[in-house]
């Protein structure tokens, strides 16, 4: 939690941006893993509630009355039975005082606040809910059915939150830097643990344990697999095999902010020539983004430039053919890159994704694509100073996709299916880092760089 002045300033700015009405920011409740008393741990607070109210306790709602310039933290104090099991915690009034909120009240007061606002036909603003208990709570308070709540969510509030959270304060950047340092430990330990015969699950456990030991938790479910062509490949019980590539996509959450890195490396510590041919293309695409990312540049344009660069290099290997511009226009590159170049990152690893990617990553100038592959680009808008984005190109050989496109003849004029068939056992390669957009360019976040240049990877793993 930052100093109370941070939250006072943020709420004041939110009032100006929203303009009028009553703002409801719902904190999260405990989420049961398999029955009510066995909750997921550690507790994860809603990010937007954290951004404006800073408290990690469950069962809280922040109320901001814009017109009357009042703020209230709503929540029930815990009783003696909870104290026996979980220990003493601060009262809701103390929690409110810690973040500069003058008023507090029990949960039943929230119904009275909402009833009065509805009676006076005042606008009640809320963000799109993503948990069913919050959806039920909104229905009880406002009478809006869960099936209608995403449409009923306040566009004014969504745009205000996106505007504020997109540009990172210096203290937020420092928090992300600390998370990236833990990310370095997670990934380098995985690189040193990955050996033939060791299971994917064991390496994944080392990664997760490092996050729990040095931070609060992983920022998303760890991906560690020899099947790098599977975008979200969970660690399996399969032993690592000599000659295969291992892909590790993992990050941590520390002080409410995230890291997110991906590295791909040979299980034996030494690339084969075929692996190196593909790896160097991904490396070149990754480094191209570093050269061109700066304020005013459209991330969509960087993504498409990388698609062209990748197509040119794959043509040199014989995997693609034909005119590069026409191939990219047809979406042939998505055979190898079926996702976007990167996304916003901050308190959420896909920052603010729950608010609607069309508001977070796009704007009136740049709209999401509907084409396969490019439709997974989460960020297309122009970059601004102090944005934090991921740079994560990849090349994947997905047997089912190869077979599907071949059977349909899709993009056959741009793809060498005969050669593609020989790569079905290759897997996939992705290299990902977290970038801060600076005044005149960009820079890596995190003091230590996880090895990714091929010679550095081999040297590190040999040690």
PyMOL commands that set and color helices and strands:
alter all, ss='L'
color gray80, all
select helices_A, chain A and resi 4-18+47-53+80-86+92-98+108-119+132-142+146-152+155-166+170-193+200-214+273-292+299-316+324-330+332-335+353-355+357-360+374-376+399-408+417-421+454-462
alter helices_A, ss='H'
color red, helices_A
select strands_A, chain A and resi 22-26+32-35+38-39+61-65+70-74+103-105+124-126+217-218+223-225+245-250+252-254+257-258+261-266+388-391+394-396+428-430+433-437+442-444
alter strands_A, ss='S'
color yellow, strands_A
deselect
rebuild
show_as cartoon
